[in-house]
Amino acid sequence: MIAAFGTTQVASMSTLSASPVSARLPTSPYFVFPMGSSRFASMSPYTCEASATSLFHCPSCQRTEDIWIARCMKRRKGRYPPGQSVDVVGAFKHRWKLDDETVRRLRELNHRDLRHVMTEYDGERSIEDVLGEVSIEMPDEDDMKTVDGAPQQPGVLTMGRLNRLELIDPTADAFIAGDANLTFAELLAKHREGLGHVGRVVATTFESIEICRERYKEIDTTIKTIEDLNGEVLHDVDCTRLAVDPRFKGMTGKFGAVYYNFPHAGVVGGFFDGHPFVRWRHENLMHLFFSALRVFVKPGGVVKVASNANATGVRFSDIMMAAEMNEFTHVETVPFLEWQLRGYLRSYGDRRDANRRPGDGENYRSQRAHSDMVSRLPALGTG
Ligand SMILES: C[S@@+](CC[C@H](N)C(=O)[O-])C[C@H]1O[C@@H](n2cnc3c(N)ncnc32)[C@H](O)[C@@H]1O
């Protein structure tokens, strides 16, 4: 029943996403009539979990679901920072519900002090107490990590710069979900090679190699480049089912960085992305993705998800909610165009890719690209 938005349907999501679209829709009569069908009017009442309000579809105007989804999303969005750019202090403020004066003070701290506060503050003690513990001694050179760099520089700027530069754990593996044409994996492998990292890139596509070859004629060359850079490429990988995929046996706690750029559960013919009949698939994709990752991300590891601030499929609030429920903390959202790894060839991830790519149009570059964002979500409050 449609009222079971995001809870009971979680269990069936993996089965649905792994099968062809025609076989994915549940057999319930509530799922079989797309918008505009006259039989659509026979829909039963359902309940919005967020507002606990029972709603009925209006057979004459056919618009109840629009209003319903807008209401739910509005309520949910208020719980999370806006999908637009949010710096480290903005995200921290949202997390701990800090007052403006505290926020002003945090913005004045240098990198070392700000990082200390963000790591140690637990909402119980005052910021002053936490600041009082900052050691004036520098760590031993042998113990110094990238995050200890530029200690006296302005904190917000330096932390934001480190996030944009993609300075991840050099020894840990990096995992990429739903990479489609694998050009992101190629870019990351080259980036890591340039930085002298020894950790591998484990790149995956949801599609089979045969489908990838149909859509991306350069795919074999791309795979070869990744493998030459010590990377590994796997196909038919459902990121919601990593724990039961035998190819991931032995990778527990190995990933220092995980990427899923522009997640989308796939288009269902006859339904628009935000339609309640199909929307839960996007929401559950994120829930199961973060839940599956919990055992694979090493302590201090980070998950990065790129999305558009105005996306109607996987929404920013879906990402934030799924991350929060699985103990990943939101620490910053930066504009995609400012990200070191922005320069790969984006894809739709479906058959449209054979002929065109997102970003091809002038309209995209001038408008939508500016609301593409990348969120950093470290595991278990670390990173
Ligand atoms: C909009 S495309 C983005 C592709 C690519 N990441 C990019 O940024 O160009 C969404 C991708 O998510 C993939 N996808 C959908 N469901 C998935 C799942 N359960 N596990 C892994 N990938 C999935 C699709 O196959 C598609 O390639």
The ligand as a MOL file (V3000), in Angstrom:
LIG
                    3D

  0  0  0     0  0            999 V3000
M  V30 BEGIN CTAB
M  V30 COUNTS 27 29 0 0 0
M  V30 BEGIN ATOM
M  V30 1 C 21.8450 9.8340 -13.1850 0
M  V30 2 S 22.8560 8.4100 -13.3860 0 CHG=1
M  V30 3 C 24.4060 9.0420 -12.8260 0
M  V30 4 C 25.5540 8.3140 -13.4340 0
M  V30 5 C 26.9200 8.7830 -13.0110 0
M  V30 6 N 27.1380 8.5620 -11.6020 0
M  V30 7 C 27.1420 10.2190 -13.3620 0
M  V30 8 O 27.3310 11.0470 -12.4440 0
M  V30 9 O 27.1530 10.5560 -14.5420 0 CHG=-1
M  V30 10 C 22.3240 7.3680 -12.0320 0
M  V30 11 C 23.0330 6.0530 -12.0090 0
M  V30 12 O 22.6210 5.3050 -10.8750 0
M  V30 13 C 22.6270 3.9350 -11.2420 0
M  V30 14 N 21.8350 3.1350 -10.2960 0
M  V30 15 C 20.4990 3.0440 -10.1460 0
M  V30 16 N 20.1690 2.1750 -9.1810 0
M  V30 17 C 21.3380 1.6910 -8.6870 0
M  V30 18 C 21.6790 0.7500 -7.6870 0
M  V30 19 N 20.7390 0.1350 -6.9670 0
M  V30 20 N 22.9850 0.5000 -7.4510 0
M  V30 21 C 23.9470 1.1350 -8.1550 0
M  V30 22 N 23.6890 2.0340 -9.1160 0
M  V30 23 C 22.3970 2.3040 -9.3940 0
M  V30 24 C 22.0710 3.9460 -12.6450 0
M  V30 25 O 22.4020 2.7890 -13.3270 0
M  V30 26 C 22.7570 5.1840 -13.2230 0
M  V30 27 O 23.9560 4.8520 -13.8460 0
M  V30 END ATOM
M  V30 BEGIN BOND
M  V30 1 1 1 2
M  V30 2 1 2 3
M  V30 3 1 2 10
M  V30 4 1 3 4
M  V30 5 1 4 5
M  V30 6 1 5 6
M  V30 7 1 5 7
M  V30 8 2 7 8
M  V30 9 1 7 9
M  V30 10 1 10 11
M  V30 11 1 11 12
M  V30 12 1 11 26
M  V30 13 1 12 13
M  V30 14 1 13 14
M  V30 15 1 13 24
M  V30 16 1 14 15
M  V30 17 1 14 23
M  V30 18 2 15 16
M  V30 19 1 16 17
M  V30 20 1 17 18
M  V30 21 2 17 23
M  V30 22 1 18 19
M  V30 23 2 18 20
M  V30 24 1 20 21
M  V30 25 2 21 22
M  V30 26 1 22 23
M  V30 27 1 24 25
M  V30 28 1 24 26
M  V30 29 1 26 27
M  V30 END BOND
M  V30 END CTAB
M  END
